[in-house]
């Protein structure tokens, strides 16, 4: 019985370690996801700005009606 209890405690210890490692990975990945989301939002804003500027530039370069 004592050996069985020791085996269960050992397994529990390994499981706790594995769980902590998984938690560390998930936490790190969530940080990376948050960072990538901020970068994507920044790039979307820049793209919208670029599209707006291009549309304004095209509107300024309209040929005369008789062209």
C-alpha positions as CSV (number, residue, x, y, z in Angstrom):
1,X,0.0,0.0,0.0
2,X,2.8,2.3,0.9
3,X,4.5,1.7,-2.5
4,X,1.3,2.4,-4.3
5,X,0.8,5.7,-2.5
6,X,4.3,6.7,-3.3
7,X,3.7,5.9,-7.0
8,X,0.5,8.0,-7.0
9,X,2.3,10.9,-5.4
10,X,5.2,10.6,-7.9
11,X,2.7,10.6,-10.8
12,X,0.9,13.6,-9.4
13,X,4.2,15.4,-9.1
14,X,4.9,14.8,-12.8
15,X,1.4,15.9,-13.8
16,X,1.8,19.1,-11.8
17,X,5.1,19.8,-13.6
18,X,3.5,19.0,-17.0
19,X,0.6,21.3,-16.2
20,X,2.9,24.1,-15.2
21,X,4.9,23.7,-18.4
22,X,1.7,23.8,-20.5
23,X,0.5,26.8,-18.7
24,X,3.8,28.6,-19.4
25,X,3.5,27.8,-23.1
26,X,-0.1,28.9,-23.3
27,X,0.7,32.2,-21.5
28,X,3.6,32.9,-23.8
29,X,1.5,32.1,-26.9
30,X,-1.3,34.4,-25.7
31,X,1.3,37.2,-25.3
32,X,2.5,36.5,-28.9
33,X,-1.1,36.5,-30.2
34,X,-1.9,39.8,-28.5
35,X,1.3,41.3,-30.0
36,X,0.4,40.0,-33.5
37,X,-3.2,41.4,-33.1
38,X,-1.8,44.8,-32.3
39,X,0.5,44.6,-35.4
40,X,-2.3,43.6,-37.6
41,X,-4.5,46.4,-36.3
42,X,-1.6,48.9,-37.0
43,X,-1.1,47.5,-40.5
44,X,-4.9,47.7,-41.2
45,X,-4.9,51.3,-40.2
46,X,-1.9,52.1,-42.4
47,X,-3.5,50.3,-45.3
48,X,-6.8,52.3,-44.9
49,X,-4.7,55.5,-44.8
50,X,-2.8,54.5,-47.9
51,X,-6.0,53.6,-49.8
52,X,-7.6,56.9,-48.7
53,X,-4.5,58.8,-49.9
54,X,-4.5,56.9,-53.3
55,X,-8.2,57.7,-53.8
56,X,-7.6,61.4,-53.1
57,X,-4.6,61.4,-55.5
58,X,-6.7,59.7,-58.2
59,X,-9.5,62.3,-57.7
60,X,-7.0,65.1,-58.2
61,X,-5.7,63.5,-61.5
62,X,-9.0,63.2,-63.3
63,X,-8.5,64.2,-67.0
64,X,-10.6,67.1,-68.3
65,X,-14.1,66.1,-69.7
66,X,-13.0,66.7,-73.3
67,X,-10.0,64.3,-73.0
